[in-house]
């Protein structure tokens, strides 16, 4: 298709310490009336995550139009060291966890949001990275298939929830007598505290 390019340039008579940044260019594809430009974004939380916990991926599929996109398949991948738990999409979409896909016969110029939840295996080492990629099918009517895929990465980190209690006996104490203190330290996890 046709590409429209615009370049903006600035200049000064003062010494410019970074003259290579004095020009910016943007190129815009001209969409035909039958084109449907799909694009995908993805984010993940929590980040970092502890081994044994869930990661929720929030993904957005946008049809920038101008035409309706037909026969769309949105595909997830299960990251290494995780187990897929759930996959959901908006009304009208058919999402199947077993195949990690969501499908719809047509998508107008709109946005569809998806949620994909995985559980990180309990044996994943702290410092590991969990990366998930999702994509939308690309057809001949999509002028830019390069933006039909998105990834989100999460760091695996240890997390401990420590608490301490401190009690004294006897209460009250008589002057000159001993006080016995009892302290209990607890770790509610999920990781071992070091």
VENLINKA-V458400 format. One record per pair of residues at least 4 apart in sequence whose ideal C-beta (glycine too) atoms are under 7 Angstrom apart, sorted by the first residue. I is the first residue (numbers start at 0). J is the second residue. D is the distance in Angstrom with one decimal. If there is no record, write none. Layout:
<<I:J:D> <I:J:D>>
This chain:
<<0:28:5.5> <0:29:5.7> <0:31:6.4> <0:142:5.6> <1:29:4.2> <2:26:5.2> <2:28:5.7> <3:27:5.0> <3:29:6.2> <4:24:6.3> <4:26:4.8> <5:24:7.0> <5:25:5.6> <6:22:6.2> <6:24:4.4> <7:23:5.3> <8:21:6.1> <8:22:4.6> <9:21:5.1> <10:21:6.6> <11:15:5.7> <15:21:6.7> <28:142:5.0> <28:143:6.5> <30:34:4.3> <30:36:6.3> <30:65:5.6> <30:142:5.9> <32:65:6.3> <32:66:6.4> <33:66:5.2> <33:140:5.7> <34:65:6.8> <34:66:5.8> <34:140:5.3> <34:142:5.0> <35:62:5.5> <35:64:6.3> <35:66:4.7> <35:67:6.3> <35:68:3.6> <35:140:5.2> <35:141:6.2> <36:63:4.0> <36:64:6.8> <36:141:6.0> <36:142:5.5> <36:143:5.7> <37:60:6.5> <37:62:5.6> <37:68:5.8> <37:135:4.8> <37:141:5.5> <37:147:5.5> <38:61:5.1> <38:63:6.4> <38:146:4.2> <38:147:6.8> <39:58:6.5> <39:60:5.5> <39:133:6.2> <39:134:6.4> <39:135:5.4> <39:146:6.9> <39:147:5.7> <39:148:6.1> <39:149:4.3> <40:58:6.8> <40:59:4.8> <40:149:5.2> <41:56:5.9> <41:58:4.6> <41:133:5.8> <41:149:4.0> <41:150:6.3> <41:151:4.3> <42:57:5.2> <42:151:5.5> <43:54:5.5> <43:55:7.0> <43:56:5.1> <43:131:6.9> <43:151:4.1> <43:153:4.9> <44:55:5.7> <46:153:4.7> <46:154:6.3> <47:153:6.7> <47:154:4.2> <47:155:6.5> <47:156:3.7> <48:52:5.2> <48:54:5.3> <48:119:5.8> <48:153:5.2> <48:155:5.9> <49:156:6.6> <49:157:6.6> <49:158:4.4> <49:189:5.0> <49:190:5.8> <50:119:5.4> <50:120:6.7> <50:121:5.2> <50:122:6.9> <50:123:4.5> <50:155:5.8> <51:119:6.4> <51:121:4.2> <51:189:5.5> <52:119:6.0> <52:189:6.7> <53:84:6.6> <53:116:5.5> <53:117:6.9> <53:118:5.3> <54:117:5.3> <54:119:6.4> <54:129:6.4> <54:153:5.4> <55:114:6.3> <55:116:5.2> <56:115:4.4> <56:131:5.4> <56:151:5.9> <57:112:6.9> <57:114:6.0> <58:113:4.5> <58:115:6.8> <58:133:5.3> <58:149:6.9> <59:110:5.8> <59:112:5.5> <60:73:5.7> <60:111:4.7> <60:135:5.3> <61:110:4.7> <62:68:5.0> <62:106:5.0> <62:107:6.7> <62:108:5.4> <62:109:6.1> <64:108:3.7> <65:108:6.7> <66:140:6.6> <67:105:5.2> <67:106:6.6> <67:107:5.0> <68:105:6.8> <68:106:4.7> <69:104:6.9> <69:105:5.1> <70:104:6.3> <71:102:6.7> <71:103:5.2> <71:106:5.2> <71:135:6.3> <71:136:5.9> <72:100:5.6> <72:102:5.1> <72:136:4.4> <73:100:6.7> <73:101:4.3> <73:113:6.3> <73:133:6.8> <73:135:5.3> <74:99:6.3> <74:100:5.3> <74:133:6.5> <74:134:5.4> <75:86:6.2> <75:99:4.1> <75:115:5.1> <75:133:5.1> <76:99:6.8> <76:131:6.2> <76:132:5.0> <76:133:6.9> <77:81:6.0> <77:83:4.8> <77:99:6.6> <77:117:6.4> <78:117:6.4> <78:129:4.8> <78:130:5.9> <78:131:4.6> <80:119:6.5> <80:120:4.9> <80:123:4.7> <80:127:6.9> <80:129:6.5> <81:117:3.9> <81:118:6.3> <81:119:5.5> <81:120:6.6> <81:129:6.2> <82:117:6.4> <82:118:5.0> <83:96:6.0> <83:99:6.7> <83:117:5.5> <84:116:4.4> <84:117:6.1> <84:118:5.6> <85:96:6.5> <85:116:4.6> <86:94:4.9> <86:96:4.8> <86:99:6.6> <86:101:6.9> <86:115:5.2> <87:94:5.8> <87:113:6.8> <87:114:5.0> <88:92:3.7> <88:94:4.6> <88:101:4.3> <88:111:6.4> <88:113:4.7> <89:111:5.0> <89:112:6.2> <91:103:5.7> <92:101:4.8> <92:102:6.9> <92:103:4.9> <92:111:6.6> <93:101:6.7> <93:102:5.2> <94:101:4.1> <95:100:5.7> <101:113:6.2> <106:111:6.7> <119:123:5.3> <119:129:6.2> <119:155:6.3> <123:127:5.1> <123:155:5.1> <125:155:5.8> <125:156:5.4> <125:157:4.6> <126:155:6.8> <127:155:4.4> <128:152:5.3> <128:154:5.9> <129:152:6.8> <129:153:4.8> <129:155:6.4> <130:150:5.7> <130:152:4.4> <131:150:6.6> <131:151:5.8> <132:148:6.4> <132:150:4.4> <133:149:6.1> <134:147:5.6> <134:148:4.1> <135:147:4.6> <137:141:4.9> <137:144:3.8> <137:147:5.0> <141:147:6.9> <157:190:3.9> <158:189:6.4> <158:190:5.3> <159:186:5.4> <159:188:6.4> <159:190:5.2> <159:192:3.9> <160:186:6.7> <160:187:4.0> <160:188:6.4> <161:184:6.7> <161:186:5.6> <161:192:5.8> <162:185:5.0> <163:182:6.1> <163:183:6.9> <163:184:5.1> <164:182:6.8> <164:183:4.9> <165:180:6.3> <165:182:5.0> <166:181:5.0> <167:178:5.4> <167:180:5.4> <168:179:5.0> <172:176:5.5> <172:178:5.1> <186:192:5.0>>
